Amino acid sequence: MASSDLVLTPAGLRFRGRTLPCSIGKGGITDAKREGDGATPAGAHRITGMLYRPDRIPPPQPWAVPIYPGDLWSDDSDDLAYNHMVRAPHPYGHERLRRADPLYDLVLLTDWNWPYATKGRGSAIFLHQWRRPGYPTEGCLAFSRQTLQWIAARIRPDARLIIRSR
C-alpha cells in the first residue's frame, strides 16, 4: 500500500499516518453491492473527482469542480446516465448534489461502478460530510466537516480507497 492510500479499518479510515473517524453504510460492508442496499462496497476504488459548493466553501484543490444549482446524480439504473452527474431537469431518478443541508458541500467521487455502470450494481459511493458521528450512510463513507476538509487538502486524483470485507 502507498502512503497516499485511504484504508478503511475497524478503527476508522487510515490516511497519511492518521486514523480518522468515519461512518459507513447502514448495510455494512459487502462484496455484492446492489442499488439501494445501503451497503459500502468492498474493494480497491479510485478517487476520480472532487465536488464543492462554491457558495459555502473555497475550492479545496485546483482540480475540484463546483456544484451549481441543477447539478444532480443519476441513481436510476434504467437511465443511460446511471451513476453519472446530470443536470436538471432530468426525467430519471436522481439525487440533488446542491442540498439544503451541508452533507454535499464537499464530495470526493469514487470509481465505484463508474464510468461504465452495470445496471443495479449501485451508484455514487462518495466521501462526504456526516450528519453526526456514527450515523450510517446509504453506502458512502462520511466524516466530520473538519476531517473531510483535511482529507481533501491532501488527497490526489487517482488515490486508492481500500475497503476490505469484514
C-alpha positions in Angstrom: 0.0 0.0 0.0 1.1 3.5 -0.8 1.1 6.4 1.8 -1.5 8.1 -0.4 -4.0 5.2 0.0 -7.1 5.6 2.1 -7.6 2.4 4.0 -10.8 1.6 5.9 -10.1 -0.2 9.2 -12.4 -1.2 12.1 -11.0 1.9 13.9 -11.7 4.3 11.1 -10.1 5.5 7.8 -6.3 5.4 7.8 -4.7 8.1 5.7 -1.4 10.0 5.8 -0.4 8.4 9.2 -3.7 9.2 10.9 -6.8 7.1 11.7 -9.9 9.3 11.1 -13.3 8.6 12.5 -15.9 7.8 9.8 -19.3 6.3 9.1 -20.1 3.6 6.6 -23.3 2.3 5.0 -26.2 1.1 7.2 -25.9 -2.2 5.4 -22.3 -2.7 6.5 -19.6 -3.8 4.0 -20.4 -6.1 1.2 -18.8 -8.0 -1.7 -22.1 -8.0 -3.6 -23.2 -4.3 -3.7 -26.7 -3.6 -5.2 -28.6 -0.4 -5.8 -30.5 0.6 -2.6 -28.9 -1.9 -0.2 -27.3 0.7 1.9 -24.0 -1.2 1.9 -20.5 0.1 1.4 -18.8 -2.0 -1.4 -15.5 -3.8 -0.5 -12.7 -3.4 -3.0 -10.0 -1.0 -4.1 -11.6 2.1 -5.5 -10.0 5.2 -7.1 -10.8 8.8 -6.2 -12.0 10.2 -9.6 -13.1 13.7 -8.7 -13.9 16.3 -6.1 -17.0 18.5 -6.0 -17.6 21.5 -3.7 -20.3 24.2 -3.0 -18.6 27.5 -4.1 -21.2 29.5 -2.2 -20.2 27.7 1.0 -16.5 26.8 0.8 -13.5 27.8 -1.3 -12.1 25.2 -3.7 -10.1 22.7 -1.7 -7.9 21.8 -4.6 -7.3 23.2 -8.1 -8.9 20.2 -9.6 -12.2 20.5 -7.6 -15.4 21.1 -9.6 -18.1 23.5 -8.3 -21.6 22.2 -7.6 -24.2 24.5 -9.2 -28.0 24.7 -8.9 -29.4 22.0 -11.1 -26.5 19.6 -10.7 -27.8 16.0 -10.0 -26.5 12.5 -9.7 -28.4 9.8 -11.6 -29.3 6.8 -9.4 -31.8 5.2 -11.7 -30.4 2.0 -13.3 -32.8 2.5 -16.3 -31.1 5.8 -17.1 -28.4 5.8 -19.8 -26.6 8.3 -17.5 -26.9 5.9 -14.5 -24.2 6.7 -11.9 -23.1 10.0 -13.6 -23.6 13.6 -12.9 -26.5 15.1 -14.8 -28.4 18.4 -15.0 -32.0 19.3 -14.1 -34.5 18.8 -15.4 -33.8 15.1 -15.5 -36.6 12.6 -16.1 -35.0 9.7 -14.3 -34.4 9.0 -10.6 -31.6 11.1 -9.1 -30.4 13.0 -6.1 -29.6 16.6 -5.8 -25.9 17.5 -5.3 -26.7 21.0 -4.2 -28.5 20.2 -0.9 -30.0 22.5 1.7 -28.0 20.6 4.4 -24.2 20.5 4.4 -23.7 16.8 3.5 -22.5 17.5 0.0 -20.7 20.8 0.5 -17.6 18.8 -0.3 -17.7 15.4 -2.0 -14.9 13.1 -3.2 -16.1 10.9 -6.0 -15.0 7.2 -6.4 -14.9 5.0 -9.4 -17.5 2.5 -7.9 -19.5 1.2 -10.9 -18.1 4.1 -13.0 -17.6 5.2 -15.7 -19.3 2.2 -17.3 -22.1 1.4 -14.9 -23.6 -2.1 -14.6 -27.4 -1.8 -14.1 -28.4 -2.4 -10.5 -24.9 -2.6 -9.1 -25.2 0.6 -7.1 -24.3 4.2 -7.7 -22.5 7.1 -6.1 -20.1 5.9 -3.5 -18.9 9.3 -2.2 -16.8 10.5 0.6 -18.9 13.3 2.2 -19.8 15.0 5.4 -21.7 13.1 8.0 -25.0 14.0 9.7 -23.5 13.3 13.1 -20.8 10.9 14.4 -21.6 7.3 13.9 -24.8 8.0 11.8 -24.8 5.5 8.9 -24.9 6.4 5.2 -26.6 4.8 2.2 -23.3 3.2 1.3 -20.9 6.1 1.2 -18.1 7.0 3.7 -18.9 10.1 5.8 -16.7 12.3 8.0 -16.8 15.4 10.1 -16.6 18.6 8.1 -13.1 19.3 9.5 -11.8 15.8 8.8 -13.2 15.8 5.2 -11.6 19.1 4.5 -8.3 17.8 5.9 -8.5 14.8 3.6 -9.5 17.0 0.6 -6.5 19.3 1.1 -4.1 16.2 0.9 -5.7 13.8 -1.5 -4.6 13.4 -5.1 -6.7 12.3 -8.0 -6.5 8.6 -8.6 -5.6 7.8 -4.9 -6.9 4.4 -3.8 -9.7 3.9 -1.3 -9.3 0.4 0.1 -12.2 -1.3 1.8 -11.8 -4.9 2.9 -14.5 -7.4 3.5 -15.1 -7.9 7.2 
